[in-house]
Amino acid sequence: MKTIILIIILQLLYVPLLTMRTIFMVKNNSFIASAFGFFEAAVYIFGLSLVISGNQTFLTMFIYALSFGVGIFIGNLIEKKLAIGHITYNISLKHENQLFIDKLREQGFRVTIFEGIGKECKRYKLEILIDRHLEDELWKLVKTYEPDSFITSYEPRKFKRRHNQLLK
């Protein structure tokens, strides 16, 4: 029973470490990613050695796999809570909604407006670069002022800005 509990604890440590290492690798922060990688490898080797030590049963292998899945869930929760990095939103509008644009700017969002020609009429695209932890705030404004808008988002890997410029 001690082995099963230890396996669960190790997996619940290992998978969030793996998640964090991956996040920092994608964000191009190799020093922090390496540190997480070190701890991830140590926990992985210890946990795997418990499972394949010769005393494995179907239950220990099942618990190992199950706790891996739970660890992915926990890692995802941690990633969402940390919301590291930035995200760019493109919001496509059928009309220029000045009230919405003013509200975004009033809330501190930096908005760039592009006018284009759609199939049936002019379209307006709002481009907004924000810190990821502000996503919910932005979505609330969109839901309130432009619920029928078309939205795309992506995470820029590199961008240049003034050093003291905040994104909100």
Secondary structure by P-SEA (a helix, b strand, c coil): caaaaaaaaaaaacaaaaaaaaaaaaacaaaaaaaaaaaaaaaaaaaaaaaacccccaaaaaaaaaaaaaaaaaaaaaaaaaccbbbbbbbbbccccaaaaaaaaaabbbbbbbbbbcccbbbbbbbbbbcccaaaaaaaaaaaccccbbbbbbbbcccccccccccc
